[in-house]
Amino acid sequence: MQETPVQRALNAATAAFVVAVAAFAMLLPPLSGHMLDSVLRTTFVALLLAAALFLHWIFLAIAARRLGRSVAGWVALSVVLCPVGSVAALVLLHWFRADETDPAARAA
């Protein structure tokens, strides 16, 4: 089965969010001792976190546009309620994509 443009955008948004969560986890207590010792390492992880979140929001907007949904609404949900809103937006957009591609769901 071939990947649709919506599915590619949602997969990219999910991958970017996973990278952002991993970067954020590096700043939490088990790893923070090693991270905060080096200013260069802390700066790199902070830039990685910012870039990953930005890419997540961009790909989420692309997926919402391709599904015909409100781009501003979905990105606002993801930004304002981050990280829970990001997960909710990804799950709901995956669900809407599955509903639109499933012929049995259209018939019901």
N, C-alpha and C positions, 0 to 999 in steps of 0.2 A: 504494500500500500504506500502510495506516494504522500509525502508531507505537503500539507496545504500552506499557503502563505500565513494564515492565521496561526496554524500550529507552530510554524517556524518562529514567529514573533513571540508566542507564549513560551516556547522552549528557551528562547534567548533571554526572555524576562526572568524565567525561573533560574537559569544558570547564573545570571548577573546577581540575583537575590541571594543565591547560595554563596557566591563569592563575597558579597557584602556581609553576610552572617559570619562567614569564616574570618573575615578581617576584623569584625567587631569582637569575635570570640578571642582574638589574639590580644585584645586590650583588657580582658577580664582577668581576675586574680590568678588563676593558675599560670598563665603566660605573661602577665603584666610585669612581673619582676624582670624578666629577660627583655621585654619590649621597652620598658621605661629607662633601662640603663643606657640605651643608645638613642640619641636624638634623631639620627638619620633613619634608623629602623622605625621609630615611632612616626616620623613624618611620612615615610613610605607607606606604612599601613594605613595611616589616616587618609592619604591621597588615594590609595586603593579602595578604601571604604567609600569615599566620596564619588569616585568614578564609577564604582559598581552600582551604587544607588542611583546615580544619574542615568546610567545605561538601563537599569531596571525600569525606571519611570519612562524612558524613551520607548523601550520595546513594549511596555504595557500600553502606552498611548497608541502605538502602531497597531497592536492587536485589537484594541477597542475600536479604532477607526475602521479596520478591516471587517469587524463584526457589525459595523453600523451602529455602535453604541456611542454614548456621550464621552468624548475624550477627556474633557475637563472634569467631569464627574468621577470617572474612574481614577484619573491621576490624583485628583484631590483626595479621594478615599485612601489611596496608597500613601500619599505624602503626610496627610494630617494624622492618620491613625497608624503610622509606621511603627513597628513591623507587622502588627496584627492586620491592619488594613491592606498591606501588600499581599499577605497570604490569602486574605479573603477575596481580594480582587483577582488573584491568580486562579483560585479555586472556582469562583463564579464565572470568570471568562472561559475557563476550560469547560465548565458545565454548559454554558451557552453555546460554545463551539460544537460540543457533542450533540446538543439538541438540534442544531441547524444541519448537521451532516447525517444524522440518523433518520432514515426514511420512515421507520416505524414510529418515531416520536412525532413526525409531521402528520401521520395518518390519525393519531389518537386525539 
